[in-house]
Amino acid sequence: MTRYNGWANYETWNVAMWLQGCNDMGYNAMRQHLPERTPDGVRYDDPKVDVKEIEEMFLESDDVG
């Protein structure tokens, strides 16, 4: 599988970059409060976004902080 900057794909990487530093309410809950797209034009609900990987990012940030 081709990866993008260590993430599942470009869409997952892009969403992760815009969400870093956000609170830990979880990706699916947070998505309800976000605009439709990242500033780069990627939809937060794009089916290409690896939701599991985004959730893992939040879990890892909890372990650090």
C-alpha positions in Angstrom: 0.0 0.0 0.0 1.3 3.5 -0.9 1.5 5.8 2.1 1.8 9.6 2.3 4.2 11.2 4.8 3.7 8.1 7.0 -0.1 8.2 6.8 -2.6 5.9 5.0 -3.0 8.5 2.1 -3.0 12.2 1.3 -6.6 12.7 2.6 -5.8 11.2 6.0 -2.6 13.1 6.3 -4.3 16.4 5.4 -7.1 16.0 7.9 -4.6 14.9 10.6 -2.5 18.0 10.0 -5.5 20.3 10.3 -6.7 18.5 13.4 -3.5 18.4 15.4 -3.8 20.4 18.5 -7.6 20.1 18.6 -9.3 18.7 21.7 -9.8 15.0 22.2 -13.6 14.6 21.7 -12.9 12.1 19.0 -12.9 12.5 15.2 -16.5 11.5 14.5 -17.8 13.9 17.2 -15.5 16.6 16.2 -16.4 16.3 12.5 -19.9 17.6 13.4 -18.4 21.0 14.5 -16.0 21.4 11.6 -16.5 23.1 8.2 -17.2 20.8 5.3 -13.6 20.8 4.1 -10.0 21.5 5.3 -8.5 24.8 4.1 -6.8 22.6 1.4 -10.2 21.4 0.1 -10.2 17.8 1.5 -13.6 16.9 2.9 -13.5 15.8 6.5 -16.0 13.0 5.6 -14.1 11.9 2.5 -14.3 8.1 2.5 -10.6 7.9 1.7 -9.8 9.4 5.2 -8.6 6.5 7.5 -10.8 7.3 10.5 -9.0 4.6 12.6 -5.7 6.3 12.0 -7.1 9.7 12.9 -8.5 8.3 16.1 -5.1 6.7 16.9 -3.5 10.1 16.5 -5.8 11.4 19.3 -5.1 8.5 21.5 -1.4 8.9 21.1 -1.7 12.6 21.9 -3.5 11.6 25.1 -0.7 9.3 26.1 1.9 12.1 25.6 -0.1 14.9 27.4 
